[in-house]
Amino acid sequence: MHLSFIGGKYDVIVIGAGHAGCEAALATARMGCNTLLLTINLDMVAFLPCNPSLGGPAKGHVIREVDALGGQMGKNIDQTYIQMRMLNTGKGPAVQALRAQADKFLYSKNMKETLERTENLTLRQAMVEDFIVEDGVCKGVITQSGAIYEGKAVVLTTGTYLRGKVIVGELMYESGPNNQQPSIKLSDSLKRLGFELARFKTGTPPRIHRDSIDFSKTEIQPGDENPKFFSYETTEEPPWEQMPCWLTYTSTETHEIILENLHRAPMFSGAIEGTGARYCPSIEDKVVRFSDKPRHQIFLEPEGRETAEYYVQGLSTSMPEEVQLRLLRSVPGLEKAKLMRTGYAIEYDVIIPTQLWPTLETKLVKNLYTAGQINGTSGYEEAAAQGIIAGINAACRVLDREEVVLSRSDGYIGVLIDDLVTKGTNEPYRLLTSRAEYRLLLRHDNADLRLTEIGYKVGLISEERYQKFLKKKQMIEDEIKRLEETKVKPTPEVQSMLEQAGTAPLQNAVALASLLRRPQVHYNMIEQLSPPPELLPPEVKEQVEIQLKYAGYIEKQLLQVEKMQKMEKKRIPSDIDYNDVKGLASEARQKLSEIRPISIGQASRISGVNPSDISILLVYLEHYNRVVATRGS
């Protein structure tokens, strides 16, 4: 046993410096809390152990939301990307999403430098093994070396390190990602505190040497010529050239090798007990589940400018090493592939997320917050989103301010956290655009309009940025008003333009706004007909067009949100005993007692709670509130 010693006193202690930990620590430090960020290895800060890319559908939206709240991920990828692409440009604005290839090493280096430069933030290498908990309140942590750090709030973000176990074919060993040390004792500490843990799994593909790829047999996937950025503060393009990715496919031979070796696949031999991510299956899983498909896409992605390693996206596997090599060489373009790192599966412990409040504080232990993969999610973006919310709320607790809970209509971050704490998850949770019922409101282009206000209120958005935002908002409103009030007559110039666009001519004078609502008409045409009084930036024009074009649908969704908000406003007291509520179905009673929803809105989304249970609960609450009010008077 080590001799214990006092390592220091802090406002907030963050455990783990992955994507969740970095956002949490930066948020608390920027809000003025003296913050300690502890991590097993300082060389792995904001590391990308799996694919070297960020963004994509729903995930790109989240990075924008983190940025609008004042987080770092968007700025960091804008400074370190090697490729930027807008996906789904042929579809509507709700599903368009930005995706970037990251320079893996530069991304990590950049984030570490940001942490090192931040005031109120101490970055330290240490392994946390236990919590200090008195009377159900977390008061600090104890590290492997015996250092005791006292803290008013603790944010736990251990990712895939918690009792991590790497599996490659018959080989198994305790490890974090990328052969890092795992955190073993912390799991026992959580169990001792009464937390229920589950076992999840994720996987990663092999990495191969660039010079061993025959690119002539693959299709080039270049970045956008005029890239957009994730952060609202990034204004200019970096001075470097983008790097392409390359597309190839599995072959019949690939599938045969997998089927011949299934008995050696840990996925199917029972060696893996953890549940894997549905939306990111291993290649052996894909071949078995989609046996009718003759081939699957494989993307070859560079890991950075200064390395020859390429990531074989789509070939995630835990097959034995020699089988992996055969698999690689059965793919067109990879016949001479040189393996640099073997693909592996990793199992790790997670907390069942229904043990959390929507603020991400645990219900069992006060002032202890959890964020990232430990809450059962997968993905860097999902982790960063939880990190910034847990950080904001830990700081609010220390500073005695009102906590922040984002609703499902505020952002994908709201959808993510609500799904986790209300429904839980029995597999690694990944955000998809289909998880959001208000997709048309939660677009990647309007994240700033939705969340900057909140970021400014908590103190993460600077005055200068806030003023710029208010100006942009005003410009949008003024231009929409101008287009609604300005009429255009059926002049020859107008008719010729409409004819060229392939839409019907005008019969009489109409407002410019109603002209813009036509699918064939775009803002640049309107601008030619009637230029605005001042030159508008492209992002303002984009907003004006989207908001007017989709006005009918947006209105509909806003009415739905209004209904939902009424339910959210009906708060449920935290001390309510559901056994006292007569008439509840036994499943509903059990679920309500376990999840302890904070509002009727949240209660109605719990699986197993029916509309009749909600009606009973509403009647009970009315009576309950009357009794409380009478007591008070």
C-alpha positions, 0 to 999 in steps of 0.5 A, spaced: 500 500 500 502 506 498 503 512 503 497 517 501 499 524 500 495 530 499 496 532 491 492 539 491 485 542 492 481 543 485 474 546 484 473 540 478 477 534 477 476 531 470 479 524 469 481 522 462 483 526 456 480 523 450 474 527 447 470 528 452 475 529 458 478 535 453 471 539 452 469 538 460 476 540 462 476 546 457 469 548 459 470 548 467 477 552 466 474 557 461 468 558 466 473 560 471 473 553 475 480 551 478 481 545 474 485 538 474 485 534 468 488 527 469 490 522 464 494 515 464 498 518 458 499 525 456 501 523 449 494 520 448 490 527 449 484 527 444 487 521 440 483 518 435 484 511 436 479 508 431 478 512 424 482 518 423 475 522 421 470 527 424 463 529 422 458 526 417 451 525 418 448 527 425 456 527 428 457 533 423 451 537 426 454 535 433 461 538 432 457 545 430 453 544 436 459 543 441 462 549 437 456 554 438 456 552 446 463 554 446 467 548 445 474 546 442 473 540 437 470 544 431 476 549 431 481 543 432 479 539 426 479 546 422 486 547 424 488 540 423 484 537 417 487 534 411 480 533 407 474 536 408 467 534 404 460 536 405 456 530 404 449 529 401 449 535 398 444 533 393 439 532 399 435 537 403 439 541 408 436 537 414 441 531 412 447 535 409 453 534 413 460 536 414 466 530 414 473 531 415 479 527 415 484 529 421 491 529 421 491 524 427 497 526 430 496 534 429 489 533 432 492 530 438 498 535 438 494 541 437 489 539 442 494 538 448 497 545 446 490 548 447 490 545 454 497 547 456 495 554 454 488 555 458 488 558 464 485 555 471 487 548 467 492 543 470 494 537 466 497 531 469 499 524 468 496 519 473 492 513 474 486 514 478 484 508 482 478 510 487 473 516 489 473 519 495 465 519 497 462 522 504 455 521 505 453 520 498 457 526 495 464 525 491 469 529 494 475 527 490 480 522 487 486 517 489 491 516 484 495 509 483 501 513 487 497 515 493 496 522 491 489 525 494 486 530 490 480 534 493 475 537 488 468 540 489 466 536 483 469 530 479 467 528 471 469 521 469 471 520 462 475 513 461 472 511 454 474 504 452 480 504 458 475 501 463 477 494 464 479 494 457 481 488 454 484 487 446 482 481 442 485 479 436 483 471 434 485 467 439 490 472 443 487 476 448 490 481 453 488 487 458 489 493 455 486 500 453 486 502 445 492 502 441 496 498 447 495 503 452 495 501 460 487 500 462 484 502 468 482 496 472 481 498 479 476 504 477 471 499 475 471 496 482 471 502 485 464 504 481 461 497 483 463 498 490 459 505 490 453 501 487 453 502 480 451 497 475 456 496 469 455 493 462 460 490 457 461 493 451 465 492 445 468 496 439 473 494 433 478 497 429 481 495 422 488 494 420 493 499 418 497 498 412 503 502 408 501 507 403 507 504 398 504 497 398 497 500 395 496 500 388 492 506 387 490 505 380 485 499 382 481 504 386 477 510 385 479 517 388 475 521 393 477 528 393 475 533 398 471 539 396 474 545 392 471 550 397 471 547 403 466 549 409 468 549 416 466 546 423 467 552 427 463 559 426 470 562 428 474 559 422 474 564 417 480 563 412 482 556 409 489 553 411 494 554 406 495 546 405 493 542 400 488 537 401 489 529 401 484 524 397 481 518 400 481 512 395 475 507 394 475 500 393 471 494 395 471 487 398 471 481 393 468 474 393 475 471 395 474 476 401 468 473 403 470 466 402 476 467 407 472 470 412 467 464 412 472 459 412 475 462 418 469 463 422 471 458 427 477 462 429 473 469 429 472 471 436 465 474 434 462 468 433 466 463 438 464 466 444 470 469 446 467 476 446 462 477 451 461 485 450 456 488 445 458 491 439 456 497 435 450 495 430 452 501 425 459 500 425 459 492 424 466 488 423 467 485 416 466 478 419 459 481 421 457 484 415 459 478 411 455 473 415 449 478 416 448 481 409 450 474 405 446 477 399 451 482 398 457 480 393 461 486 395 462 491 401 465 498 400 472 499 403 475 506 404 483 507 404 484 513 409 491 517 410 492 517 417 496 524 417 501 528 412 507 525 416 506 518 416 505 512 411 500 509 415 493 508 411 486 506 415 482 501 412 475 503 413 470 498 412 475 492 414 474 492 422 476 485 424 478 481 430 480 475 426 487 472 427 493 476 424 495 471 418 487 471 416 487 479 416 493 479 412 490 474 407 483 478 407 487 485 406 490 482 400 484 479 397 481 486 396 483 490 389 489 494 390 491 491 396 494 485 393 501 487 396 499 490 402 504 491 408 500 490 414 503 495 419 498 494 425 493 489 426 485 490 427 483 488 434 476 488 438 476 492 445 472 490 450 470 495 456 466 497 462 460 502 461 455 505 466 448 503 465 446 511 463 439 510 466 443 511 472 444 519 470 440 525 471 439 529 464 445 534 467 450 527 466 450 527 474 450 520 477 444 519 481 447 515 486 453 520 488 452 527 488 457 532 484 460 526 480 459 526 473 460 521 467 461 523 460 463 519 453 464 512 452 463 510 459 456 512 458 455 507 453 456 511 446 460 510 441 464 516 437 468 522 438 463 527 437 458 524 441 463 524 447 465 531 446 458 533 446 457 529 453 464 532 455 462 539 454 455 538 457 458 535 463 463 540 464 458 546 464 454 542 469 460 541 474 462 548 473 455 550 474 454 546 481 461 549 483 459 556 482 452 555 484 449 557 478 443 554 474 444 547 470 444 546 463 439 541 460 438 541 452 431 539 450 430 534 444 428 540 440 435 544 442 440 540 438 442 533 437 446 533 443 439 534 447 437 528 443 443 524 445 443 525 452 435 524 453 436 518 449 441 515 454 438 517 460 431 516 459 431 509 455 438 507 456 442 503 451 443 495 450 449 497 445 454 502 443 449 508 442 451 512 435 447 518 433 444 518 427 439 523 423 433 519 424 434 519 432 431 526 432 424 527 431 425 535 429 430 534 424 428 540 420 430 544 426 436 541 428 440 542 421 448 543 421 447 550 418 443 553 424 447 550 430 449 557 432 442 560 432 440 555 436 445 554 441 450 561 441 445 564 446 446 558 451 454 558 450 454 566 452 450 565 458 454 560 461 460 564 459 464 560 454 462 565 448 466 571 448 463 578 447 466 579 440 463 573 438 456 574 441 456 581 438 458 578 431 452 572 432 447 578 434 449 582 427 448 575 423 441 574 426 439 581 425 441 581 418 437 574 416 431 577 420 431 584 416 433 580 409 427 575 410 422 581 412 425 585 406 423 579 401 416 578 404 415 586 403 418 587 396 414 585 390 416 583 383 412 585 377 412 580 371 417 584 367 420 581 361 427 580 365 423 576 370 419 572 365 426 570 362 429 568 368 424 564 370 423 560 364 431 559 364 430 556 371 424 551 368 419 554 372 412 557 370 412 565 368 408 570 373 401 572 372 401 578 376 406 581 381 408 577 387 413 578 393 420 575 392 419 571 398 414 567 395 418 566 389 424 564 393 419 558 395 419 555 388 424 549 388 427 551 382 429 558 384 435 560 388 437 566 392 442 568 387 437 569 382 433 573 387 439 577 389 440 579 381 432 581 381 433 585 387 439 586 391 439 587 398 441 594 401 448 591 404 452 586 401 450 579 405 455 574 407 454 567 404 452 564 411 446 569 411 444 568 404 444 560 406 439 561 412 434 566 408 433 561 403 433 555 407 428 559 412 423 561 407 423 555 402 422 550 408 417 555 412 411 551 412 415 544 414 419 548 419 412 551 422 409 544 423 415 542 427 415 548 431 408 547 433 410 540 435 415 543 439 411 547 443 406 541 445 412 538 447 415 544 451 408 544 455 410 537 457 417 538 459 415 544 463 411 540 468 416 538 473 416 532 477 418 533 484 425 529 486 422 526 492 416 523 489 414 516 491 411 512 485 408 507 490 403 512 492 401 513 485 395 508 485 393 505 478 400 505 475 401 499 471 407 495 475 412 496 469 411 503 469 412 504 476 418 500 476 421 504 470 419 511 473 422 509 480 428 507 477 429 513 472 426 518 476 424 523 470 425 530 471 418 532 467 412 529 464 415 530 458 421 525 460 416 520 463 412 519 457 419 517 453 420 512 458 419 505 454 414 501 458 410 507 460 404 508 457 399 514 455 394 511 461 400 511 466 402 519 464 394 521 465 394 517 472 401 521 474 398 528 471 392 527 476 396 525 482 401 531 481 395 536 481 393 533 488 401 533 490 402 540 488 396 542 492 397 538 498 405 541 498 402 548 496 397 548 502 403 546 507 407 552 505 401 556 506 
